[in-house]
């Protein structure tokens, strides 16, 4: 039981780290003062945004795996 609690707390810590990492990526973008840099920053911002979205989808999958089963057709109920 302690091992499953440790795994759950590890997963929660990972999910919190993903949140901390992705929030600034989605909210902020570097501001450029040079006319040559906007394209570079736009590409970097798009890459960071896609990485953040991918991390968010991973987080959602992990949360769905860690969620308790919602179905009433578990093996215990059938037997």
TIFI-7659 format. One record per atom (N, C-alpha, C): residue in one letter; x, y, z. Coordinates in pm, whole numbers, plus 50000, padded with zeros to 5 digits. Layout:
<recs>
AXYZ/...
</recs>
This chain:
<recs>
X500834988150000/X500005000050000/X500885012550000/X501925012550082/X502815024150087/X503465026649951/X503775015749879/X504405017249748/X503455024049650/X502165020549654/X501215027049562/X501015041749599/X501065044949728/X500965058849771/X502175066649722/X503355060549733/X504575067049685/X504515069449534/X504015059349458/X503895060949314/X502915072049280/X501795072549353/X500805082949327/X501375096749358/X502135097949466/X502715111049499/X503785114749398/X504525104849347/X505515107549242/X504825112649116/X503725106149079/X502975110348960/X502425124448980/X501885127149098/X501365140549125/X502465151049118/X503645147749167/X504775156949159/X505165159549014/X505145149148933/X505465150648791/X504415159448723/X503145157248755/X502075165148695/X502195179848734/X502555182348860/X502745196248903/X503935202548831/X504985194848811/X506145200048739/X505775203348594/X504955194948533/X504495197748397/X503705210748394/X502825212748492/X502055225148500/X502975237248513/X503955236248602/X504875247348625/X505665250448497/X506025240048424/X506815241948302/X505965247348187/X504755242148170/X503965245748053/X503265259248063/X502885263348183/X502135276048197/X502905287848139/X504165290048176/X504895301348117/X505085299947966/X505215287747918/X505415285747774/X504165289847697/X503015286747752/X501775290047684/X501415304747699/X501795310847810/X501385324647839/X502345335147785/X503625332147784/X504615342447750/X505395338647625/X505795348747554/X506675346747440/X507745357547445/X508945354347403/X509975364647403/X509595376047309/X509885388147351/X509595399947270/X510875403947197/X510745406847070/X511895410246989/X511875425046953/X513055431246953/X513185445246914/X513805446446774/X514375435846726/X515015435946595/X514035431146488/X514025437546371/X513095433046266/X513445419446209/X514665414746230/X515065401746177/X514675390146269/X514435393046394/X514205382346491/X512755377546504/X511735385046464/X510375380046487/X510105366246427/X510645363546309/X510415350346249/X511055339546335/X512275341946381/X512965332346467/X512155329946594/X511725340846659/X510965339346783/X509605332946758/X509005335946644/X507715329946612/X507865314846597/X508925310446529/X509185296146515/X509455289646650/X510285296146731/X510595290746864/X509345290246951/X508545300946944/X507315301247023/X506395289846981/X506275287446851/X505415276746802/X505935263146848/X507255261146844/X507825248546892/X507565246647040/X507765257347118/X507525256447262/X506055253947291/X505195260347215/X503755258447235/X503365244047203/X503905238447096/X503575224547062/X504135214947168/X505315218147222/X505855209847330/X504965210647453/X504505222747486/X503635224547602/X502315217247582/X501765217747461/X500525210547434/X500725195447444/X501875190747397/X502165176447406/X502295172247553/X502975180447633/X503075177447776/X501705177747843/X500845186847802/X499495187447858/X498705174947821/X498885169847700/X498175157547662/X498735145547738/X500035145347761/X500625134647843/X500075135347984/X499975147348038/X499415149148172/X497985143948178/X497175147048077/X495785142348074/X495725127148069/X496595121047990/X496615106347983/X497025100248116/X498035106048180/X498485100848310/X497365102248413/X496685113848412/X495585115748506/X494465105748482/X494185102748355/X493115093048327/X493525079048370/X494805075948359/X495295062848404/X495245061848556/X495605072848623/X495645072748769/X494265073848832/X493265078148757/X491915079748811/X491335066148847/X490545065548954/X489915052848988/X488915049048880/X488715036048860/X487785031648755/X486375036548784/X485685041348681/X484325046548696/X483285035848665/X483685025048603/X482745014748562/X482315006248681/X481065002148679/X480574993248785/X480744978648747/X481264975948628/X481454962248581/X482864957248613/X483304959248733/X484614954148771/X484504939248800/X485614932848806/X485654918448829/X485014914948963/X485204923249065/X484624920549196/X483094920849190/X482544930049114/X481094930949104/X480494919649023/X481224914548925/X480714903748842/X480664890848920/X481654888349003/X481724875849078/X480914877249200/
</recs>
